[in-house]
Amino acid sequence: MLHYALIFVVVALVAALLGFSGLATGALGLAHLLAMLFIVLAVLALAAGLLRGR
């Protein structure tokens, strides 16, 4: 998931350099969403691991 977020950041940077601001904004928004989802799932997995005692 984090891999896809980084891909969308690169797409946003390339689109911004080429002048496609709408596409860059959309790709960056999607990258932000995926990164936040990754962080939330990572914290939940960490909490579940700590509660299980492993």
C-alpha positions as CSV (number, residue, x, y, z in Angstrom):
1,M,0.0,0.0,0.0
2,L,2.8,2.3,0.8
3,H,4.4,1.4,-2.5
4,Y,1.3,2.6,-4.3
5,A,1.3,5.9,-2.3
6,L,4.9,6.5,-3.5
7,I,4.0,5.7,-7.1
8,F,1.2,8.3,-6.9
9,V,3.6,10.9,-5.4
10,V,5.9,10.3,-8.4
11,V,3.0,10.6,-10.8
12,A,1.9,13.8,-9.1
13,L,5.4,15.3,-9.4
14,V,5.7,14.4,-13.1
15,A,2.2,15.8,-13.8
16,A,3.0,19.0,-11.9
17,L,6.3,19.5,-13.9
18,L,4.4,19.0,-17.1
19,G,1.7,21.5,-16.1
20,F,-1.2,19.1,-15.4
21,S,-2.2,20.6,-12.1
22,G,-5.6,18.9,-11.9
23,L,-4.0,15.5,-12.4
24,A,-1.2,16.3,-9.9
25,T,-3.8,17.4,-7.3
26,G,-5.8,14.2,-7.7
27,A,-2.7,11.9,-7.6
28,L,-1.4,13.7,-4.5
29,G,-4.7,13.4,-2.8
30,L,-4.9,9.7,-3.5
31,A,-1.3,9.3,-2.3
32,H,-2.2,11.1,0.9
33,L,-5.2,8.9,1.4
34,L,-3.2,5.7,0.9
35,A,-0.4,6.9,3.2
36,M,-2.9,7.7,6.0
37,L,-4.6,4.3,5.5
38,F,-1.2,2.6,5.7
39,I,-0.4,4.4,9.0
40,V,-3.8,3.6,10.5
41,L,-3.5,-0.1,9.6
42,A,0.1,-0.3,10.9
43,V,-0.9,1.2,14.2
44,L,-3.8,-1.2,14.5
45,A,-1.6,-4.2,13.7
46,L,1.0,-3.0,16.3
47,A,-1.8,-2.6,18.9
48,A,-3.2,-6.0,18.1
49,G,0.3,-7.6,18.4
50,L,0.9,-5.9,21.7
51,L,-2.5,-7.1,23.0
52,R,-1.9,-10.6,22.0
53,G,1.4,-10.7,23.9
54,R,3.7,-11.4,21.0
